[in-house]
C-alpha cells in the first residue's frame, strides 16, 4: 500500500494542529518582545517619576526645616 498525496496532506494537517510553524513562532516572539519593550519603558518612566517626586519632597522638607528653625 502506497502513501497517497491525500495521506500526506492529512499528516501535514495533523502536524500543523499540534506544532507551531517557524512563522507562527516568529510572530509570537515579535508580539512578546513588543509587549516586554512596553513594560520596560513604562517601568523606566515610573522610576524617573519617582525620582522627581523624591527630589521635590526632599526640597520641600529642606525648606520646611529652614523655616522651622
Order of alpha helices (4+ residues) and beta strands (2+ residues): alpha-alpha
